[in-house]
Amino acid sequence: MAKWGQGDPRWIVEEREDGTNVNNWHWTERDATGWSKGKLRELLVGIVVENEAGRCEISELKQVEGEASCSSRKGKLIFFYEWNIKLSWKGIIKESGAKHKGLIEIPNLSEENEVDDTEVNVSKKKGDGDILKDLMKTAGTAKVREALGDYLKALKTEFTMGMILPTKGMATPERTVKRKLSENTLQIQASSPVALGVRIPTVALHMTELFDTAVEQLYSIFTVKDLVQKFSKSPAVLEAEKGGKFQMFHGNITGEYIELLTNKKIVMKWRCRNWPEEHYATVALNFVPTLGQTELQLDCKGVPVCKEENMKFCWQKQHFEEIKGLLQLTTLNG
C-alpha cells in the first residue's frame, strides 16, 4: 500500500471549488445530437457530382433521425452515434436539359460499421434519367461517404475540444493564461494553471422564408435604420456598409457587416449577449426573387450548440414574423 501522499496520481481525485474534473477521473458525457445534425447538414447538402453526361447535386437534408454523444472516463473518449439519414438530390442531363429528382437513404450510420461499409441507397423518381441515378450511385455515393467520414473526424476532434482536461503534469506554471482567440475559442483567464483554451461546440442553421414583397423592399428592411427599429420595436444602431457595426433589440444582438451586395446578399458577424464572450457566428442572407415574392435564405455557421433553439426562435419569431407584420401594415397604409 502506498504511503499517505504518495499515491499514483492517476488514482487521485481532488476536491476543487470550481468542480474541475481533475486528472479526468470522473465520467462526463456530452450530448452531440444537435451539433451533429447541423454538421451533417453542412457537410452533405450542396455535394455536387458531374460527368460528361450530367450533373447532380444534393439539395436537401429531408430527415436525420437518431442521436450522438461522447463520454469521457479516465482520460479516454467513448463515442456513440446512430443515424438514419434521408437526402434529396436533383440533376440535369446535359444533352437534353431534362431534370430529374431522387432520394439518398443512409439507414444505419453507427459506430458498429466502418464508413466505407455504410449502406447508401440511391433512388430516382419514375421515368427516364437512369444515367443520373448511376452517377449518384457511383461518384455521388463516394462523396457522401467522404462527407460522413469528415463528420466522424469532426465529432472526435472539433466537438470534443475541452473534454479531456489538462492533468497536473500537463499544467503550465503560469497563474494566468491568455490565449489568442480563434473564431470558436473561449478566452480563458484563470487563477489556476490552464494548458488549453476550450473550443465551443457549434452548429450550422439553414432557414428559408417567403415574403410577399419585392427584393428591394425586403433588403431595405435589413439595412435601413428606421425600418429595423420598426420591425424590432426597439432602438437600433446601424451602419449598413462593409465593416459597419449594428446593434438591435436593446443591445441583445450586436455584430458587424462583412459583405453587402445590394438587393442580393448580406453577410454579418453576429452574436447574442448571452453567448460566450467574444464568440460570433456568421450569418448570410440571400435574397431570391420569385413570382411576386422574395425568398429569404438564411445560412448561419458557428451557433453554440446550447443556443441553437434560441437562434431559431430569434429569426422565426423576432425577425420573420415581425417583418411580415410590418409589410402587412405598410400595404394597408399604402
VOMARZA-909942 format. One line per 4 residues: number of its first residue (from 1); for each residue x negated, y, z negated of C-alpha. Coordinates in nm, 4 decimals, padded with zeros to 6 digits. Example, Ala and Ser with C-alpha at 12.3 -4.5 7.8 and 13.67 -1.06 7.14 Angstrom:
2
1> -01.2300 -00.4500 -00.7800 | -01.3670 -00.1060 -00.7140
END
This chain:
334
1> 00.0000 00.0000 00.0000 | -00.1340 00.3444 00.0883 | -00.2147 00.5827 -00.1922 | 00.0096 00.8787 -00.2598
5> -00.0509 01.1473 00.0021 | -00.2467 00.9151 00.2314 | 00.0394 00.7554 00.4260 | 00.0390 00.7149 00.8020
9> 00.1747 01.0479 00.9396 | 00.3972 00.8550 01.1807 | 00.5991 00.7410 00.8795 | 00.6207 01.0788 00.7083
13> 00.9376 01.2856 00.7459 | 00.9003 01.6279 00.5900 | 01.1827 01.8295 00.4419 | 01.1979 02.1614 00.6210
17> 01.4227 02.4586 00.5536 | 01.4712 02.5084 00.9252 | 01.5807 02.1456 00.9727 | 01.2999 02.0728 01.2206
21> 01.2691 01.7085 01.3254 | 00.9079 01.6749 01.2080 | 00.6988 01.4079 01.3813 | 01.0078 01.3264 01.5957
25> 01.1209 01.0677 01.3411 | 01.4936 01.1298 01.3356 | 01.7347 01.0052 01.6012 | 01.8514 01.3005 01.8079
29> 02.0890 01.2920 02.1016 | 02.1744 01.5486 02.3679 | 02.4785 01.5284 02.5963 | 02.3694 01.5659 02.9586
33> 02.7133 01.5256 03.1182 | 02.7885 01.8890 03.2017 | 02.4309 01.9606 03.3076 | 02.4281 01.6500 03.5278
37> 02.7472 01.7436 03.7128 | 02.6005 02.0801 03.8025 | 02.2659 01.9300 03.9049 | 02.4286 01.6613 04.1213
41> 02.6367 01.9257 04.2991 | 02.3285 02.1410 04.3509 | 02.1246 01.8547 04.4982 | 02.3888 01.6758 04.7068
45> 02.6132 01.9458 04.8555 | 02.4505 02.1014 05.1606 | 02.2439 01.7983 05.2663 | 02.2083 01.8074 05.6471
49> 02.1018 01.5324 05.8877 | 02.0671 01.5779 06.2612 | 01.9520 01.3971 06.5739 | 01.9906 01.4419 06.9487
53> 02.3497 01.3160 06.9348 | 02.4983 01.5116 06.6459 | 02.4722 01.6998 06.3199 | 02.6271 01.6131 05.9825
57> 02.6469 01.7952 05.6508 | 02.7694 01.7022 05.3034 | 03.0303 01.9708 05.2443 | 03.1870 01.8970 04.9052
61> 03.1463 01.7071 04.5807 | 03.5006 01.5683 04.5600 | 03.4610 01.3616 04.2456 | 03.1974 01.2982 03.9828
65> 03.3136 01.0724 03.7006 | 03.1008 00.9367 03.4203 | 02.8574 01.0590 03.1601 | 02.4903 01.1017 03.0800
69> 02.2881 01.1522 02.7642 | 01.9336 01.1495 02.6340 | 01.8281 01.0279 02.2916 | 01.5006 01.0688 02.1080
73> 01.3664 00.8385 01.8352 | 01.0115 00.8126 01.7017 | 00.8829 01.0260 01.9880 | 01.0437 00.8146 02.2623
77> 01.3175 00.9241 02.5012 | 01.6053 00.6907 02.5880 | 01.8299 00.7728 02.8842 | 02.1856 00.6684 02.9576
81> 02.3750 00.7650 03.2715 | 02.6621 00.6120 03.4634 | 02.8258 00.7933 03.7547 | 03.0944 00.7339 04.0155
85> 03.0499 00.9955 04.2871 | 03.2552 01.0849 04.5953 | 03.1342 01.3302 04.8578 | 03.2918 01.4784 05.1718
89> 03.0911 01.5115 05.4894 | 03.1637 01.6777 05.8211 | 02.9885 01.6528 06.1544 | 02.9879 01.7595 06.5162
93> 02.8961 01.5664 06.8313 | 02.6642 01.7894 07.0305 | 02.7657 01.6812 07.3804 | 03.1435 01.7105 07.3413
97> 03.1672 01.9509 07.0480 | 03.4089 01.7109 06.8783 | 03.4257 01.7455 06.4994 | 03.4770 01.4625 06.2521
101> 03.5003 01.4191 05.8756 | 03.4370 01.1384 05.6319 | 03.3501 01.0281 05.2791 | 03.0459 00.9025 05.0936
105> 03.1066 00.6936 04.7820 | 02.8442 00.6064 04.5219 | 03.0315 00.3677 04.2889 | 02.7600 00.2983 04.0320
109> 02.4624 00.5231 03.9764 | 02.3241 00.3979 03.6455 | 02.0049 00.3093 03.4626 | 02.0770 -00.0563 03.5392
113> 01.9830 -00.0111 03.9060 | 01.6911 00.1417 04.0913 | 01.7837 00.4403 04.3082 | 01.6781 00.2540 04.6236
117> 01.9228 -00.0236 04.5331 | 02.2109 00.2104 04.4507 | 02.5170 00.1410 04.6655 | 02.6028 00.4236 04.9074
121> 02.9167 00.3667 05.1174 | 02.9865 00.5852 05.4212 | 03.3287 00.6021 05.5851 | 03.4943 00.8179 05.8515
125> 03.8498 00.9181 05.9299 | 04.0180 00.7270 06.2116 | 03.9282 00.7999 06.5696 | 03.6094 00.8373 06.7673
129> 03.2865 00.9672 06.6244 | 03.1181 00.6463 06.5088 | 02.7914 00.7988 06.6267 | 02.8197 01.0468 06.3395
133> 02.9096 00.7737 06.0933 | 02.5960 00.5830 06.1986 | 02.3882 00.8965 06.1464 | 02.5221 00.9344 05.7930
137> 02.4732 00.5622 05.7170 | 02.1049 00.5819 05.8118 | 01.9467 00.9257 05.7732 | 02.2288 01.0530 05.5510
141> 02.2052 00.7647 05.3058 | 01.8288 00.8079 05.2832 | 01.8669 01.1757 05.1970 | 02.1398 01.1024 04.9422
145> 01.9170 00.8505 04.7656 | 01.6321 01.1023 04.7717 | 01.8588 01.3605 04.6049 | 01.9672 01.1055 04.3426
149> 01.6008 01.0404 04.2698 | 01.5456 01.4152 04.2265 | 01.8373 01.4242 03.9813 | 01.6815 01.1500 03.7701
153> 01.3430 01.3252 03.7721 | 01.5098 01.6472 03.6567 | 01.7057 01.4601 03.3883 | 01.3821 01.3163 03.2499
157> 01.1804 01.6393 03.2680 | 01.3823 01.9605 03.3038 | 01.6734 01.8573 03.0805 | 01.4575 01.7053 02.8047
161> 01.2281 02.0032 02.7517 | 01.2092 02.0700 02.3785 | 01.3440 01.7319 02.2670 | 01.0001 01.5942 02.1795
165> 00.8702 01.8433 01.9260 | 00.5026 01.9049 01.8518 | 00.3696 01.6992 01.5587 | 00.1270 01.8284 01.3027
169> -00.1673 01.7049 01.5047 | -00.0449 01.8872 01.8133 | 00.0276 02.2206 01.6466 | -00.1876 02.5248 01.7090
173> -00.3465 02.7088 01.4141 | -00.1839 03.0364 01.5093 | 00.1001 03.1526 01.2864 | 00.2832 03.3330 01.5655
177> 00.3100 03.2109 01.9235 | 00.4155 03.4315 02.2124 | 00.4543 03.2707 02.5485 | 00.5195 03.4297 02.8831
181> 00.8812 03.3763 02.9774 | 00.9848 03.1858 03.2846 | 01.3434 03.2305 03.4033 | 01.4791 02.9465 03.1913
185> 01.2434 02.9588 02.8898 | 01.3180 03.0957 02.5476 | 01.0589 03.3198 02.3881 | 00.9574 03.1713 02.0541
189> 00.8204 03.3819 01.7717 | 00.7917 03.1723 01.4586 | 00.6059 03.1927 01.1319 | 00.5292 02.8214 01.1587
193> 00.2923 02.6766 01.4238 | 00.4563 02.6044 01.7581 | 00.2913 02.4480 02.0595 | 00.5529 02.4849 02.3316
197> 00.8476 02.7009 02.4308 | 01.1900 02.5444 02.4738 | 01.3392 02.5151 02.8195 | 01.7115 02.5783 02.8279
201> 01.9181 02.3068 02.9999 | 02.1242 02.4795 03.2699 | 02.3960 02.4018 03.5219 | 02.4956 02.5386 03.8599
205> 02.8527 02.6514 03.9314 | 03.0365 02.6827 04.2610 | 03.3767 02.8504 04.2808 | 03.5881 02.9815 04.5687
209> 03.8912 03.2098 04.5627 | 04.1161 03.3612 04.8304 | 04.2189 03.7274 04.8111 | 04.4930 03.8958 05.0128
213> 04.2768 04.1839 05.1276 | 04.0125 04.2811 05.3803 | 03.6443 04.2102 05.3204 | 03.5658 04.5823 05.2883
217> 03.8158 04.6322 05.0074 | 03.7031 04.3260 04.8100 | 03.3359 04.4193 04.8476 | 03.4045 04.7695 04.7185
221> 03.5732 04.6301 04.4058 | 03.2348 04.4837 04.3055 | 03.0271 04.7890 04.3984 | 03.2367 05.0998 04.3189
225> 03.2291 05.2052 03.9548 | 03.5896 05.3282 03.9342 | 03.7245 05.0013 04.0779 | 03.5084 04.7896 03.8465
229> 03.6420 04.9875 03.5497 | 03.9989 04.9346 03.6700 | 03.9862 04.5562 03.7009 | 03.7703 04.5100 03.3885
233> 03.9819 04.7594 03.1911 | 03.6654 04.8907 03.0246 | 03.3865 05.1450 03.0854 | 03.1133 05.0300 03.3246
237> 02.7610 05.1299 03.4222 | 02.6960 05.0622 03.7886 | 02.4024 05.1280 04.0223 | 02.5013 04.9349 04.3349
241> 02.1612 04.9226 04.5034 | 01.8692 04.6805 04.5061 | 01.7102 04.6899 04.1607 | 02.0067 04.8806 04.0179
245> 02.1471 04.7876 03.6778 | 02.5052 04.7123 03.5801 | 02.6954 04.6733 03.2548 | 03.0583 04.5659 03.2119
249> 03.3135 04.4543 02.9537 | 03.1792 04.6769 02.6754 | 02.8228 04.5567 02.7300 | 02.9089 04.1873 02.7125
253> 02.7954 04.1442 03.0735 | 02.4678 04.3005 03.1927 | 02.2395 04.2482 03.4869 | 02.0680 04.3773 03.7970
257> 02.1420 04.3787 04.1700 | 01.8891 04.1693 04.3630 | 02.0404 04.1913 04.7111 | 02.3314 04.3731 04.8735
261> 02.4447 04.3104 05.2322 | 02.7394 04.5426 05.2878 | 03.0687 04.3527 05.3139 | 02.8816 04.0209 05.3329
265> 02.6849 03.9269 05.0237 | 02.5855 04.0365 04.6718 | 02.3151 03.8644 04.4651 | 02.2718 03.9547 04.0970
269> 02.0740 03.8691 03.7879 | 02.3480 03.8046 03.5319 | 02.3670 03.7434 03.1589 | 02.6253 03.7333 02.8846
273> 02.5475 03.8901 02.5491 | 02.5742 03.5597 02.3602 | 02.3233 03.3792 02.5851 | 01.9684 03.3061 02.4628
277> 01.7592 03.6222 02.4572 | 01.6106 03.7274 02.7934 | 01.7835 03.4433 02.9809 | 01.9518 03.5344 03.3117
281> 02.1495 03.3352 03.5654 | 02.1532 03.4143 03.9372 | 02.4973 03.4906 04.0810 | 02.5540 03.5042 04.4575
285> 02.8840 03.6306 04.6013 | 02.9552 03.5610 04.9688 | 03.2461 03.7436 05.1344 | 03.4003 03.5370 05.4166
289> 03.6787 03.6967 05.6250 | 03.9740 03.4748 05.7178 | 04.3074 03.5483 05.8810 | 04.4415 03.8425 05.6813
293> 04.2464 03.7347 05.3741 | 03.8957 03.7158 05.2307 | 03.7412 03.4055 05.0782 | 03.5002 03.4801 04.7960
297> 03.2380 03.2090 04.7492 | 03.0579 03.2221 04.4167 | 02.7368 03.0273 04.3569 | 02.5730 03.0588 04.0179
301> 02.2494 02.8936 03.9051 | 02.0932 02.8934 03.5617 | 02.4015 02.8942 03.3365 | 02.3164 02.7473 02.9934
305> 02.4857 02.4074 02.9614 | 02.6764 02.5056 02.6474 | 02.8134 02.8191 02.8210 | 02.9473 02.6515 03.1369
309> 03.3158 02.6670 03.0414 | 03.2845 03.0254 02.9186 | 03.1296 03.1254 03.2504 | 03.4119 02.9607 03.4464
313> 03.6686 03.1378 03.2258 | 03.4909 03.4707 03.2727 | 03.5102 03.4503 03.6502 | 03.8543 03.2919 03.6835
317> 04.0420 03.4949 03.4238 | 03.8456 03.8180 03.3825 | 03.7429 03.8639 03.7452 | 03.9535 03.6755 03.9993
321> 04.2924 03.7138 03.8313 | 04.2329 04.0743 03.7247 | 04.1136 04.1695 04.0740 | 04.4255 04.0136 04.2261
325> 04.6337 04.2163 03.9826 | 04.4517 04.5333 04.0869 | 04.5046 04.4566 04.4556 | 04.8744 04.3939 04.3965
329> 04.9067 04.7230 04.2110 | 04.7214 04.9067 04.4879 | 04.9542 04.7566 04.7509 | 05.2655 04.8573 04.5556
333> 05.1386 05.2126 04.5047 | 05.0356 05.2293 04.8686
END
